Amino acid sequence: MRTIFVQLSIFQIRKILKPMRFGFQILLLLILSFQNISAQQVNDLKRKKPLTRILFIFDASQSMGTNWEKNKKIDVAREILIAMIDSLEKVPNVQIALRVYGHQSPVPPKDCSDSKLEVPFGPGTAPRIRQKLRYIEPRGTTPLASSLEQSVKDFPPCEDCRNIVILITDGMEACDGDPCEVSLKLQKQGITLKPFIIGIGLDINFKESFNCIGTYYNAAKEEKFKEVLKVVIAQALDATTAQVNLLDAYGKPSETNVNLSFYNFISNKLANNYIHTINVRGNPDTIILDPLVTYRMTVQTIPPVTVDSFKIVSGKHNIITAKVPQGFLSIQTDGGNQYRDIVCIVRQTGSMKTLNYQQMSKTVKYLTGKYDIEIPVLPKINIKNIEINQSTTTTIKVPQPGLITFIMSSPGFGSIFLRETGKPLKWVYNLNKDTRSEILMLQPGSYTVVFRPGGAKSTLYTISKTFEVTAGSSKVVELF
């Protein structure tokens, strides 16, 4: 498909940006200004944005009823959360839900099952969440681990959704659960991204205890809580630009046209698949990645190259680099098409693991280095330490075979051997014992065929003949 690049007027740009969030507007303005991005690409960025589902887990335990500077903790948290929900209500491709714990059973006694999904995911949930928050009163204990574990069923099945948990709490786990273990389990299963935890009025020393659960933000003061919540929401919604520089042997980002697979490093789930491209300005093209995900990237070269455990920094254009210098390997035959269906085995030198099956007469790109090639002709050709260099083609020439027809007086047992001066006979092939004739393609060289009819019960009936094969020749060898 041909991409038509257009120059947009200020009026047209405003029209495109009008329905978007402010942060995404800035992102697209930068791309439009400096990348000469096409109108189609702008639409693709908008269309490919996945559904973001944010589950607020709200602490309504007894301690939330205590004073926090001028007001009760729950009143401050409730007021600011409602304000943020008001703003989220207008954002496209976002759904929100509310789980509350500690609000159903008073303490004592301690009820560690006191956690409930009050408003499930769906369109237009903001009014119900606001209504529910207004009438929640703090009563019970703090079952953090249980609430996180129960959140699994709060997210309905979805193939292309970002599942985010924002936990608002003023205390540590009060039951027997391990919230760190539960959080890691959810991330490994790909159910949720790394949770956000907002600590209300907590001592800074609690930071390390919460870091194992997710990304911790400390709102030590009332005015800080609103600021922290805005930062968390912005991170939860932002998509961030990046480019992948595939470096050649000279350290230049010239390699391209290869698949890039981005995996969630924690869950091992495939997050994005791109075919790397050099844009019209001669630079690696811009891609969109989720700043909440820790990535592992596999560059699907032969062999593949992996960049492990990296994060995208929100709010900036990220550069990801991978060293993938490549050259070409071509396996050709002189004349004729007898070998058109032959598939060769390519291995890295020193390894017995098959790296690739390369069809004869094809040219394939590999990382620079040394390779061993096995060509399954008769006799088999093994070539060691073939070197692939940057941006050059290494060509292997396979001689054209000769066509040999073996004719026997009756079916029997026979073998073909290669004759090389000063060396023992080298086995090449066993003839078909159930037929009186067989046609083989053999590489040029000197051969011996040894045959005994199947009905002959004495070795004295063994027949041995030598013959020569030349490229492109045709010959009949009679074994009687």
Secondary structure, 3 states (H helix, E strand, C coil): CCCCCCCCCHHHHHHHHCCCCHHHHHHHHHHHHHCCCCHHHHHHHHHCCCEEEEEEEEECEHHHHCEECCEEHHHHHHHHHHHHHHHHCCCCCEEEEEEEECCCCCCCCCCCCCEEEEECCCCCCHHHHHHHHHCCCCCECCCHHHHHHHHHHHCCCCCCEEEEEEEEECCCCCCCCCHHHHHHHHHHCCCCCCCEEEEECCCHHHHHHHHCCCEEEEECCHHHHHHHHHHHHHHHHCCEEEEEEEECCCCCCCCCCCEEEEEECCCCCEEEEEECCECCCCCECCEEECCCCEEEEEECCCCCEEEEEEECCCCCCEEEEEECCEEEEEEEECCCCCCCCCEEEEEECCCCCCCEEEECCCEEEEECEEEEEEECCCCCEEEEEEEECCCCEEEEEECCCEEEEEEECCCEEEEEEEECCCCCCEEEEECCCCCCEEEEEECCEEEEEEEEECCCCCHHHCEEEEEEECCCCEEEEEEC
